[in-house]
Amino acid sequence: MKIKKYIAGGLVAASLLLAACSNGGQEAETDSDDTVKIGSMFELTGSAAGYGTSMNNAVKMAVEEINDEGGIDGKELEIFEYDIQSDETQSAQSTTTLTTGDEVSAIVGPALTGTFQAAIPIADQNQVPIISPTATDDSVLEREDGSVYDFAYRACFTNSYQGQALAQFANENLQAENAVIFADNSSDYAQGLTQTFEDTFQGEIVSVQNFTADQTDFSASLTNIEDMEFDVLYVPGYYEQAGPIIKQAREMGITQPILGPDGFGNEIIYDLAGEANMTNVFYTSHFAVESEDPTTQEFVSSYREQFDVEPDMFTGLAYDSVQIVKEAVERAGSTDPVAINEEIAKTENFEGVTGTFSFDENHNPVKSVSIIEIQEGSPSDIHEVDPAN
């Protein structure tokens, strides 16, 4: 597998050729007819480096596995790897280089909605398909006029999709009739999830308590709801806020189920909440490491062995994004980005490590949502919810 590694704005390393290649470690020029060039464009440094690095690792693992199996129709995959530094300007610059300089057939990444938004118009103008594994904002794939970009996709479900799934789960699985919402009123993420939950939940929202992103003491709001009659507490936010809310709620004797979105999906939440308090907690996930599915377990085992860390939902989505491109190239029988894009749009019943899904007319995956149940400080069950039904 050949990797060309760059930092946005300049070259940081020469092209690397893994020892598995036949020339014994020295780079040899490869005729473009014998390769499929893809970009891996992630936040390897900056505020989102934790997410970006793990996803970039998953991309490299997927490419290595594909090449070990003979490539795509005999063609080796070649990665052009860019660090966009968690910065929207760098994302735009790297997209320009990948599409007009490197002339890749497809791009996987970035991780964040903002950096993805900066990349999409450039990829679309240059007619190169780009897939973000994890940009969940509902409107990220849309132009200002509401039309969908022709060359942009995502492998993850949207914020509204998971909000709908949580409301459906609360009603059908937990038989909830009354809910309380704790939401960050400064976060677009939280506001979107709140709105969809309110629209979908078949019961009464008895209270909505707002907080700000930098808040750490939630005792006043928890005191407000302590004596209310409700069946679930919905916290549409990230683990940084959710952990302390769970801790303080449980310490006050609030025992009702606590529901949350994919923002709960970080091991740090156990430290923030305290493992003993992490019980009767449910959150949405794009990928369940605990799944008994053989495909998923093979991925989990390989990732652990190669990187000596536990994979998460984000790594699974990045891995699947590469496999989507692979299958599209095979169906297209070409490395032409336009032909590949046509096949990506037709993706149907794709079987990945994060589940089976098809792309809808808006380039969003139609898939079931995994809801992870936490009891006594560890995952105890996985529930599958299909918001489409």
C-alpha positions in Angstrom: 0.0 0.0 0.0 1.4 3.4 -1.0 0.7 6.3 1.3 1.5 9.9 0.4 1.3 11.9 3.6 0.8 15.6 3.7 0.0 18.4 6.2 -2.4 21.0 4.8 -0.2 23.7 3.2 2.9 21.5 2.6 4.5 18.2 2.4 5.5 16.6 5.7 6.8 13.3 4.5 7.8 11.6 1.3 5.6 8.9 -0.1 5.8 5.8 1.9 5.7 2.3 0.6 5.0 -0.5 3.1 7.4 -3.4 3.4 4.7 -5.7 1.9 5.4 -4.2 -1.5 7.7 -6.1 -3.8 10.5 -3.6 -4.1 11.7 -4.2 -0.5 10.8 -0.8 0.9 12.0 1.6 -1.8 9.3 3.5 -3.5 8.7 2.7 -7.2 6.7 4.8 -9.5 3.3 3.2 -10.1 1.5 3.8 -13.4 -1.8 5.5 -12.6 -3.6 2.8 -14.7 -2.5 0.4 -12.0 -3.8 2.3 -9.0 -7.0 3.8 -7.5 -6.1 7.0 -5.7 -8.2 8.1 -2.8 -7.8 10.9 -0.3 -7.9 10.5 3.5 -8.5 13.9 4.8 -8.9 14.2 8.6 -8.3 16.3 11.7 -5.0 14.7 12.8 -4.1 17.7 14.9 -6.1 20.4 16.6 -9.3 20.2 18.7 -10.7 17.1 16.9 -7.4 15.1 16.7 -8.8 12.3 18.8 -11.6 11.6 16.4 -9.6 12.3 13.2 -6.6 10.1 14.1 -8.7 7.0 14.9 -10.7 7.4 11.7 -7.6 7.9 9.6 -6.2 4.7 11.1 -9.4 2.9 10.1 -9.1 4.2 6.5 -5.5 2.9 6.3 -6.5 -0.5 7.7 -9.3 -0.9 5.2 -7.0 0.1 2.3 -4.3 -2.3 3.5 -6.8 -5.2 3.7 -8.2 -4.4 0.3 -4.7 -4.4 -1.2 -3.8 -7.6 0.6 -6.8 -9.2 -1.1 -5.6 -8.1 -4.6 -6.8 -4.6 -4.7 -9.8 -3.5 -6.8 -9.9 -5.4 -10.1 -6.1 -5.9 -9.7 -5.5 -2.2 -9.0 -3.8 -1.2 -5.8 -5.3 1.5 -3.7 -3.0 4.5 -3.1 -3.8 6.9 -0.2 -3.1 10.6 -0.2 -3.3 11.5 3.4 -3.8 15.0 4.6 -4.0 16.6 8.1 -6.5 19.4 8.0 -5.7 20.5 11.5 -9.3 20.7 12.6 -9.5 23.9 10.5 -12.1 24.8 7.9 -9.6 26.8 5.7 -7.2 23.9 5.7 -10.0 21.5 4.8 -10.8 23.6 1.7 -7.2 23.9 0.7 -6.6 20.1 1.0 -9.8 19.4 -1.0 -8.5 21.6 -3.8 -5.1 19.8 -3.8 -6.7 16.3 -3.7 -9.1 17.0 -6.5 -7.0 19.1 -8.9 -3.4 18.2 -8.0 -3.5 14.6 -6.8 -6.5 13.8 -9.0 -8.0 11.3 -6.6 -11.0 9.2 -7.5 -12.7 9.8 -4.1 -12.2 11.4 -0.7 -13.0 9.9 2.7 -13.4 12.6 5.5 -13.4 14.9 7.2 -14.9 14.2 10.6 -16.6 17.4 11.6 -19.6 19.1 10.1 -17.7 22.4 9.8 -14.7 21.1 8.0 -16.9 18.9 5.8 -19.0 21.9 4.9 -15.8 23.7 3.8 -14.8 20.8 1.6 -18.1 19.9 -0.1 -18.5 22.8 -2.6 -14.9 22.3 -3.9 -15.3 18.5 -4.3 -18.7 19.1 -6.0 -17.3 21.7 -8.4 -14.4 19.4 -9.3 -16.8 16.4 -9.5 -15.0 14.1 -7.0 -17.2 12.2 -4.5 -16.5 12.9 -0.9 -17.9 10.9 2.1 -17.8 12.0 5.7 -18.0 9.2 8.1 -19.4 11.3 11.0 -20.8 14.7 10.0 -24.3 14.4 11.5 -25.7 17.9 11.0 -29.0 17.5 9.1 -28.4 20.1 6.4 -24.6 19.6 5.7 -25.2 17.9 2.4 -27.5 20.7 1.1 -26.8 23.9 -0.9 -28.3 27.2 0.3 -31.3 26.6 -1.9 -32.0 23.3 -0.3 -30.9 21.1 -3.2 -28.5 18.2 -2.4 -24.9 18.4 -3.6 -24.3 15.7 -6.2 -20.9 14.5 -5.0 -21.3 14.6 -1.2 -22.4 11.7 1.1 -22.2 10.6 4.8 -22.0 7.2 6.3 -23.6 8.2 9.6 -27.2 8.9 10.5 -28.3 12.5 11.0 -29.1 14.3 14.3 -32.8 14.3 13.6 -32.7 10.6 12.7 -31.2 9.7 16.1 -33.5 12.0 18.0 -36.4 10.3 16.3 -34.9 6.9 17.3 -34.5 7.9 20.9 -38.1 9.1 21.2 -39.4 5.9 19.5 -37.3 3.8 21.9 -38.6 5.7 25.0 -42.2 5.1 23.9 -41.9 1.5 22.7 -39.2 0.0 24.7 -39.4 1.9 28.0 -43.1 2.6 27.8 -42.4 6.2 28.7 -45.3 8.7 28.8 -43.7 11.7 30.4 -40.2 13.1 29.7 -37.9 15.8 30.9 -35.3 17.4 28.6 -32.0 18.8 29.7 -30.4 20.7 26.8 -27.5 23.1 26.0 -29.3 26.1 24.6 -26.1 27.3 23.0 -25.6 24.2 20.9 -27.1 23.7 17.4 -26.5 19.9 18.0 -28.6 19.9 21.2 -31.3 22.2 19.8 -31.8 20.0 16.7 -31.9 16.8 18.8 -34.4 18.4 21.2 -36.7 19.5 18.4 -36.9 16.1 16.8 -37.4 14.3 20.1 -40.2 16.7 21.0 -41.8 16.2 17.6 -41.6 12.4 17.7 -42.2 11.6 21.4 -45.8 10.3 21.9 -46.4 11.7 25.4 -45.9 14.8 27.4 -42.7 16.8 27.8 -43.2 17.9 31.4 -40.2 20.2 31.6 -37.3 21.5 29.5 -34.3 22.6 31.5 -31.6 24.6 29.7 -27.9 25.0 30.4 -24.8 26.4 28.8 -21.7 24.6 27.4 -19.4 25.7 30.2 -21.8 24.9 33.0 -20.6 22.3 35.6 -23.2 22.6 38.4 -26.6 21.4 37.4 -28.1 21.1 40.9 -30.6 24.0 40.5 -32.1 22.5 37.4 -32.1 19.0 38.9 -33.8 20.3 42.0 -36.5 21.8 39.7 -37.4 18.3 38.4 -36.7 16.2 41.4 -40.3 16.0 42.5 -41.9 15.9 39.1 -43.5 12.7 37.7 -41.5 11.7 34.6 -40.4 8.4 33.0 -37.2 9.4 31.2 -34.6 12.2 31.3 -33.3 13.1 27.9 -29.9 14.8 27.7 -29.2 15.7 24.0 -25.5 16.7 24.4 -21.9 15.6 24.6 -20.2 13.5 27.3 -18.5 16.5 28.8 -21.9 17.8 30.1 -23.7 14.5 30.2 -21.2 12.9 32.7 -21.7 15.5 35.4 -25.5 15.6 34.8 -25.7 11.9 35.3 -23.5 12.0 38.4 -25.4 14.8 40.1 -28.8 13.4 39.1 -28.0 10.0 40.6 -26.5 11.5 43.7 -29.8 13.4 44.2 -31.8 10.2 44.0 -33.1 10.6 40.5 -33.2 7.0 39.2 -35.2 7.3 36.0 -33.6 6.1 32.7 -31.3 8.7 31.1 -31.3 8.9 27.3 -28.6 10.5 25.1 -27.3 10.8 21.6 -24.0 9.7 20.0 -22.3 12.5 22.0 -22.3 10.1 25.0 -20.1 7.7 23.1 -16.7 8.3 24.8 -15.2 6.3 27.6 -14.5 9.5 29.6 -18.2 9.7 30.4 -17.7 6.9 32.9 -15.0 8.9 34.7 -17.1 12.0 34.7 -20.3 10.3 35.9 -18.7 7.7 38.1 -19.1 4.1 37.1 -21.6 3.4 39.9 -23.9 6.1 38.5 -23.8 4.8 35.0 -26.8 2.6 35.2 -30.1 2.8 33.4 -28.4 4.9 30.8 -29.2 4.5 27.1 -27.5 6.3 24.1 -27.5 6.0 20.4 -24.4 4.6 18.6 -23.5 4.2 14.9 -21.5 1.1 15.8 -21.5 -1.3 18.7 -18.1 -2.8 19.6 -20.0 -5.4 21.7 -22.0 -6.6 18.7 -21.8 -10.4 18.1 -22.0 -9.9 14.3 -19.0 -11.8 12.8 -18.1 -9.0 10.4 -18.1 -6.5 13.3 -16.0 -8.7 15.6 -13.5 -9.4 12.8 -13.1 -5.6 12.4 -12.8 -5.0 16.2 -10.2 -7.8 16.5 -8.1 -6.5 13.6 -8.2 -2.9 14.8 -7.2 -3.8 18.3 -4.3 -5.9 17.0 -3.0 -3.2 14.6 -3.4 -0.1 16.8 -3.5 -1.5 20.3 -6.6 0.5 21.2 -10.3 -0.2 21.3 -12.1 0.9 18.2 -15.2 3.1 18.6 -18.2 4.1 16.5 -16.2 6.6 14.5 -13.6 4.0 13.3 -16.3 1.7 12.1 -17.9 4.4 10.0 -14.5 5.4 8.5 -13.8 1.8 7.6 -17.2 1.4 6.0 -16.7 4.6 4.0 -13.7 3.1 2.3 -15.6 -0.1 1.5 -18.4 1.9 0.0 -15.9 3.5 -2.4 -14.3 0.1 -3.1 -17.7 -1.4 -4.1 -18.5 1.6 -6.2 -15.2 1.4 -8.1 -15.9 -2.3 -8.8 -19.3 -1.6 -10.1 -18.2 1.3 -12.2 -15.2 -0.6 -13.7 -13.4 2.7 -13.8 -11.3 5.1 -11.7 -13.2 8.0 -13.2 -14.7 10.0 -10.3 -17.9 10.8 -12.1 -18.6 7.1 -12.9 -17.7 6.2 -9.3 -20.0 8.9 -7.9 -22.9 7.5 -10.0 -22.4 4.1 -8.3 -22.0 5.5 -4.8 -25.4 7.1 -5.2 -26.8 3.7 -6.2 -25.5 2.0 -3.0 -28.1 -0.4 -1.8 -28.0 -3.0 1.0 -24.4 -2.3 1.7 -23.2 -4.7 4.4 -20.7 -3.0 6.6 -19.3 -3.3 10.1 -21.8 -0.6 11.2 -24.8 -2.4 9.7 -26.6 -2.8 6.4 -27.8 0.4 4.7 -28.6 2.1 1.4 -28.3 5.7 0.4 -31.5 7.7 0.0 -32.1 10.5 -2.5 -30.5 12.9 -0.1 -27.3 10.8 0.1 -28.1 9.9 3.8 -27.8 6.3 4.9 -31.0 4.5 5.7 -30.1 2.2 8.6 -31.1 1.0 12.0 -29.8 2.9 15.0 -28.0 1.0 17.8 -29.0 2.0 21.3 -26.4 1.0 23.9 -27.8 0.1 27.3 -25.5 0.8 30.3 -26.1 -1.0 33.6 -23.9 -1.0 36.6 -21.1 0.8 34.8 -20.8 -1.3 31.7 -22.7 -2.0 28.5 -25.3 -4.7 29.1 -27.4 -4.8 25.9 -27.8 -3.4 22.4 -31.2 -2.4 21.1 -31.8 -1.8 17.4 -34.4 0.8 16.4 -35.5 1.6 12.9 -36.8 5.1 12.7 -38.0 4.6 9.1 -40.8 2.4 10.4 
